[in-house]
Amino acid sequence: MRLNSYEKEVGREVDAWQNGEGSIITQVLNWAMQPMDWVVGKVISGDVEDQVDDIISQALSILNDASKWTHDHDDILRAANEMSMNVGSIRELRDEPLEKLDELAKSVFTQNQILAAVEGGGTGLGGIVFIAADIPLLFAINLRMIQQIGASYGFELDSPDYSPLVLSIFNVAASGGRQTKTDAVREISVAAAAFANDLEYRGKVRGSFREQNRHLPREIIKNILGRKLAQVIPIAGAAVGAGVNYWFTTETAKAAYMLFRTLYLERKERM
């Protein structure tokens, strides 16, 4: 099916994003965190690094191993109908104009950014003990947001079968690198082919989180580890916790927004 002028413009925007460097906020954070990274390297022991590394791995494993991801999409349907889309199910949104779906998707950004920042600021006061609670909460908030954004375009990510796609989004959020974006777009193409033909989605990589992760860049752990360890430093912990959580949630929102727009466009073109 041919794309209209708005959809073609979105395609060009997505191409520019895919081939571009990390966002300005990521570049600024990397610059601002340089002194903190140096301090982390000097005052944080290898044992603490290993603990945080394990916490992140376990948090992602829990997301993958859960028997079912649950999110009530009534709020998305309600918002869609308030925008005069007149739909009775999430699936029906796939055939709505992309202009409206973009607006619907962006409506969930701010609430999750604020929630993650508040949560990170609170847990940033408690050192390594609270980091153990902070990281799973951060990923839970972001998983919920990814589900909300996906639902905004008519795609319900309601089971761990979608974990290759979700992990791709998290990887892009953590690094912003071109290679992770390219890998994520390839995963989107697999999903688009399935949805266009009314087939069940099967990610390129199957199996447990650990099996999947061997085929994915470890950008999630590499890029978040140092940021989270900075929360252990006295006084700075709360500010760092809020800032890192806001940054990661912002980047997750951007990645999910671009990738689900790509999924919408590729599905339409394949039909």
Secondary structure, 3 states (H helix, E strand, C coil): CCCCHHHHHHHHHHHHHHHCCCCHHHHHHHHHCHHHHHHHHHHCCHHHHHHHHHHHHHHHHHHHHCCCCCCCCHHHHHHHHHCCCCCCCCHHHHHCCHHHHHHHHHCCHHHHHHHHHHHHHHHCCCHHHHHHHHHHHHHHHHHHHHHHHHHHCCCCCCCHHHHHHHHHHHHHHHHCCHHHHHHHHHHHHHHHHHHHCCCCCCCCCCCCHHHHHCCCCCHHHHHHHHHHHHHHCCCCHHHHHHHHHHHHHHHHHHHHHHHHHHHHHHHHHHC
